[in-house]
């Protein structure tokens, strides 16, 4: 099997590439390097610098490398930015996916994994979010992920493609320092960015209906998330070998809530910092 990993030079993508390689799969990376880093792509792995919006690049890549499966991680992912630039997010995340699925169908590829997000749920008033929890996204980013799931399933049914939509919760950690998350909109990188400035961690909001008043999130280590892609990919291939083409939608998290305050305290204890300040909540 040869899998095309779109966004494979990004934070999550680089971990997925390594997990697939360790599982014995061949991989090809497609990344426009707008946020990705070519240095994250392992030596010997083909890197195609291009966009999923470019059908010609996609067709050439599928043909040259004899792609048999796709893991689609490329796209925009910042909630706040999506509110400011909704058209850009729909173009990159929805139109880009549409172009990619067209190339997948034309090439006869029969395995497709889609990077979705728990943001499709919005703010559900339930203790446990399951795959059956109603999807009510609150931002253009969340909307593009939900629309993406619809597109993936529809294309799968129409063209005999086995599909998996993986709804990530909050991703953290790194397999190695050089693969660390450098995004400044995720909690852990934000904390370390403030440390670099000689400042303490900042916590947004202290009046949530939680034991310590801060938002509770479900965190998953990026290495575990990457392994989930391997498991899902193998399931799709297994179905295909049986002549079956199905769709799978699954939440990817630990199923355990951790508050922002608890996470900040953990980072402070580990690094020897003590300060933390509260600030007003930033609305999407």
Secondary structure, 3 states (H helix, E strand, C coil): CEEEEECCCCHHHHHHHHHHHHCCCEEEEEECCCCCCHHHCCCCCEEEECCCCCHHHHHHHHHHHCCCEEEECCCCCCHHHHHHCHHHHHHHHHHHHHHHHHHHHHHCCCEEEEEEEHHHHCCCCCCCCCCCCCCCCCCHHHHHHHHHHHHHHHHHHHHCCEEEEEEECEEECCCCHHHCCCCCCCHHHHHHHHHHCCCCEEEECCCCCCCCCCCEEEEEEHHHHHHHHHHHHHHHHHHHHCCCCCEEEEEECCCCEEEHHHHHHHHHHHHCCCCEEEECCCCC
